[in-house]
Amino acid sequence: MKKVYKSKKGITLVELLVAIGIFGIVMVITGSIINYSSKFYVKSNQNLKGASEARIGMSYVINRLREYETLDAVEISNGNGNEYGTITFSKKDATTSNMMPLSIIEFEDGKLIEKQYNNGVLSSESSTIAYLSHFSIAKVLRDESDLNSWDKRTVKITIKYKDSSSTDQVISTVLNRKCKINVKTS
């Protein structure tokens, strides 16, 4: 007589519970990795955006200062002592020999903005250059104890932006010009 073996198809309840438990552990680990990765991506993106805005603002200000390199028509104002927040660009009017303002760059409500002058009248419209947490232009002093030891051609531009942890990050540069920069004290 032939022996017939019954095959045991299927799984037991214990095997099913072990498989579900292992699957659950793998899913929790995978979910944690995805959650951490997405938070890291958001923070990195915020840092990149802040740094990008700061670089845009810095490049714009430097380009404008260089654009007026040959003119003795740059004035910094709205500050105290050594640090200022406004730059005014002007040119000499050929008919009257008076200085006519062309544009003004200033820091206002977390934005670095530029306003244009039309025939000596400041326009109410402004264009946003960059979103920042701080902007300043400072005299570079030959003697730190003497605010009058400035050579009138060298300035330090400082821009701050907030990173993803709301910490101020700073970029700054020193710019030397051929022509002097005037200071208007309020």
C-alpha positions in Angstrom: 0.0 0.0 0.0 1.1 3.4 -0.8 1.7 6.0 1.9 -0.1 9.3 1.2 1.4 12.4 2.8 -0.8 15.3 3.3 0.9 18.6 2.5 0.6 21.3 5.0 -0.4 24.4 3.0 -1.0 27.7 4.8 0.5 29.4 7.8 -0.2 29.2 11.4 -1.6 32.1 13.5 1.8 32.5 15.3 3.6 32.8 12.0 1.2 35.4 10.8 1.6 37.5 14.0 5.4 37.3 13.7 5.2 38.5 10.1 2.9 41.4 11.0 5.2 42.4 13.8 8.3 42.4 11.6 6.4 44.3 8.9 5.3 46.9 11.6 8.8 47.4 12.9 10.1 47.9 9.3 7.4 50.4 8.6 8.1 52.4 11.8 11.8 52.6 10.9 11.0 53.6 7.3 8.5 56.2 8.4 11.0 57.7 10.8 13.7 57.9 8.1 11.2 59.6 5.7 10.1 62.1 8.4 13.7 63.0 9.3 14.6 63.3 5.6 11.7 65.7 4.9 12.5 67.9 8.0 16.1 68.0 6.8 15.0 69.0 3.3 12.8 71.8 4.6 15.6 73.2 6.8 18.1 73.0 4.0 15.7 74.6 1.6 15.1 77.5 4.1 18.9 78.0 4.6 19.5 78.0 0.9 16.7 80.5 0.3 18.0 82.8 3.0 21.6 82.6 1.8 20.4 83.1 -1.8 18.5 86.2 -0.8 21.5 87.6 1.0 23.8 87.0 -2.0 21.2 88.6 -4.3 21.1 91.7 -2.0 24.9 91.9 -1.7 25.4 91.5 -5.5 22.8 94.2 -6.2 24.3 96.7 -3.9 27.9 96.1 -5.1 26.8 96.3 -8.7 25.0 99.6 -8.1 28.0 101.0 -6.2 30.3 100.0 -9.1 27.8 101.4 -11.7 28.3 104.8 -10.2 32.1 104.3 -9.8 33.1 107.2 -11.9 30.6 109.6 -10.4 31.2 111.3 -7.0 27.5 110.8 -6.3 27.0 108.2 -3.6 25.8 109.2 -0.2 25.2 106.9 2.8 22.7 108.1 5.5 20.2 107.0 8.2 22.7 105.8 10.7 24.7 106.8 13.7 28.5 106.8 14.2 29.8 104.3 11.7 26.9 102.2 10.5 24.3 103.4 8.0 21.2 101.9 6.3 20.5 104.0 3.2 22.4 104.6 0.0 21.5 107.4 -2.3 22.8 107.6 -5.9 22.9 111.0 -7.7 24.3 112.7 -10.8 25.1 116.2 -11.6 22.5 118.0 -13.6 24.1 119.5 -16.7 21.9 122.6 -16.9 21.9 123.6 -13.2 25.1 121.9 -11.9 23.1 120.6 -9.0 23.1 117.0 -7.8 20.0 115.2 -8.9 19.1 112.1 -7.0 18.6 109.0 -9.2 17.7 106.2 -6.8 17.8 105.2 -3.2 18.5 101.8 -1.6 17.3 101.2 1.9 16.4 98.5 4.4 12.7 98.6 5.4 10.4 96.1 7.1 12.8 93.1 6.4 13.3 94.0 2.8 16.1 95.7 0.9 14.3 98.0 -1.5 15.2 100.5 -4.2 13.1 103.6 -5.0 13.6 105.7 -8.1 13.6 109.4 -8.5 11.8 111.1 -11.4 13.0 114.6 -12.1 14.2 114.9 -8.5 10.9 113.6 -7.0 11.0 110.3 -5.1 8.6 107.8 -6.6 6.1 106.1 -4.2 6.7 102.8 -5.9 9.6 100.6 -4.8 11.2 97.4 -6.1 12.1 94.7 -3.6 15.7 93.5 -4.0 15.9 90.9 -1.3 14.2 89.7 2.0 16.8 90.1 4.8 16.9 90.5 8.5 19.6 93.3 8.5 21.4 95.5 6.0 24.1 98.1 6.8 26.9 99.9 5.1 29.7 101.1 7.3 32.8 103.2 7.0 36.0 101.3 7.2 38.1 103.2 9.7 41.9 103.4 9.7 41.8 103.9 13.5 38.9 102.2 15.3 38.9 104.8 18.1 38.5 107.7 15.6 35.2 107.9 13.6 36.8 110.6 11.4 39.7 108.4 10.2 37.7 107.1 7.2 39.3 107.5 3.8 35.8 108.1 2.2 36.4 105.4 -0.5 36.2 102.2 1.4 33.0 100.8 2.9 32.0 97.5 4.5 28.6 96.1 3.4 27.0 93.7 5.9 23.9 91.6 5.3 22.2 89.3 7.8 19.6 86.6 7.1 17.8 84.1 9.3 18.6 80.4 8.9 16.1 77.6 9.6 16.8 77.8 13.3 16.1 81.6 13.3 19.8 82.3 13.9 21.3 85.3 12.1 23.9 84.4 9.5 26.2 87.2 8.3 27.8 87.9 5.0 29.9 91.0 4.5 32.4 92.4 2.1 34.7 95.4 1.9 34.4 97.5 -1.3 37.0 100.1 -2.5 35.8 102.8 -4.9 37.8 105.2 -7.0 35.5 108.1 -6.0 34.6 109.1 -2.5 31.3 108.3 -0.7 29.6 111.1 1.1 28.0 110.7 4.6 24.9 112.5 5.5 24.4 112.8 9.2 20.8 113.3 10.5 
